[in-house]
Amino acid sequence: MNKTLLLILCDFLLLTIISMWKTEEEPPPPSEAPSSESDSVNVSTMAMMEQDLLDTLKFSLEEEQAERNELTEDLEAKAAEIAKREEELSQRQQRIQNLENTLTEAEQRERELAAEREALAREAEELENQVTAVRTDYTSVSQKLAETQKEALENQAQSRLLQQELEKKLADIEAKEAALEERDKALAATQRQMQELDVQFKMKDQENSFLKNSVSSLKGEVVAEREERLRLQEQSTVLAQGVSDLAASSQDLRQELRSNFEINANQLFSDFKNNQIRANFSAIELMRNRFVNTEETTSTVLVSDGTNVYAIAHMDSLPFGLKTVPDTVRQMKLNLSRRGETVASDTMQFLMLDPRITVIPLTPEEAELLGGKPYLTAIEPFKFAEAVLVNRQGDYYGEVEFKLDADTPGFVKMQNRIFSSIFGEFSPSTGDLVLSKTGELLGVMVNRRYCALVNNFVPASTLDLSVRLDTGELQTTLRLLNNRLNGFPNPLQ
């Protein structure tokens, strides 16, 4: 019951008792009329008091009803909250039950679940720490964003510079094309001169033949004509010497024209495709206690020093490398093929100029069977500042500048740029073949930056592949090659 209502009831009871007590003590009225009036007053007073009491009780009941409604709403809200918490508690109890059921699987899982309970207890603190960390990360990301925007501006500036360089290169290409047309005209004029020299050579040859016939016909003449015959023989000798000198001059002229004329990169790649040879290497290796047959294929060409003919490749094309364990390689075979013709080779050599370059010597008969033009080594490798690179598979090519490096004699440093002025994206890689602008073999890329100039074929070591590889021989060869490579400057390794 409401306290206010209780107080009102108590007051009403007290007033009633006091009223009844006063009525008992008062003397009886002297007459009926005054008594009636007094009774009327008392009744009116009691009626007003009862009405006031009823109003008060009604107000108190309404107030109590309102409070009960509020309490009911509060109880319903509390009940919903309690139900929600009981549901959450039930879910947590279910999770705990699941975790406890999982605990029976292993003692280690029990320790992990205990750690998870502790983690749940520290969740609020960790959330606060995460908020702090997120704020720190936000600051860091803001700084990185500023740096990235700065780098983007720098990249835009670099792009503009590259665009300017591209325009400059295009202008240079146009100038080179104009110069190439002039050289074509000069070559045509030189060819006409060579034809004239060939005509003169034939005339001299006919004259020489005629003189020889004349000398032969004079053998039967008298001794008096001997002096004339000797004179004619001397003249024939002089003419023959002149013809030989003319032929040598013509050959020197052809060689000089070839060395001075810059061949277009497209023509060089077309010649490479016509003379391309596929080198197939296969080896039997011991891996995980079983023998496995591994194969490697690369694209190459025949090269010559003017006497012998070789097929050239980088060691990365072989089934084994300098770091291979010798005991794992049991046997190796290689063959060269071109346009349906195949030649098997039993010998492999590693060059003294760089142990990573390997060559396969060929006999004249084998070279003739494969066909194609053997590339000569470059006589003047530094005549042009650019070279043409063909990748080891012969799929693409590019024009790249190179420079001499005083610290690496026998090697040239390639400009390792992704951007190429003519052929789009291109980047030198290990094993690429490098052709000079004169159509000769400049060298082989031994890594992504340096090209070894191939000017001789002196072997540092030779492997006999006709029989099973001897473990000791292969171990000695790899040790020799590694020692040779370790003596090179760091940029070449």
Secondary structure, 3 states (H helix, E strand, C coil): CCHHHHHHHHHHHHHHHHHHHHHHHCCCCCCHHHHHHHHHHHHHHHHHHHHHHHHHHHHHHHHHHHHHHHHHHHHHHHHHHHHHHHHHHHHHHHHHHHHHHHHCCCHHHHHHHHHHHHHHHCHHHHHHHHHHHHHHHHHHHHHHHHHHHHHHHHHHHHHHHHHHHHHHHHHHHHHHHHHHHHHHHHHHHHHHHHHHHHHHHHHHHHHHHHHHHHHHHHHHCCHHHHHHHHHHHHHHHHHHHHHHHHHHHHHHHHHHHHHHCCCCHHHHHHHHHHHCEEEEEEEEEEECCEEEEEEEEEEECEEECCCCEEEEEEHHHCCCCCCCCHHHEEEEEEEEEECCEEEEECEEEEECCCCCEEEEEECHHHHHHHCCCCEEECCCCCCCCEEEEECCCCCCEEEEEEEECCCCCCEEEECCCCEECCCEECCCCCCCEEEECCCCEEEEECCCCEEEECCCCCEEEEEECCCCCCHHHHHHHHHHHHHHHHCCCHHHC
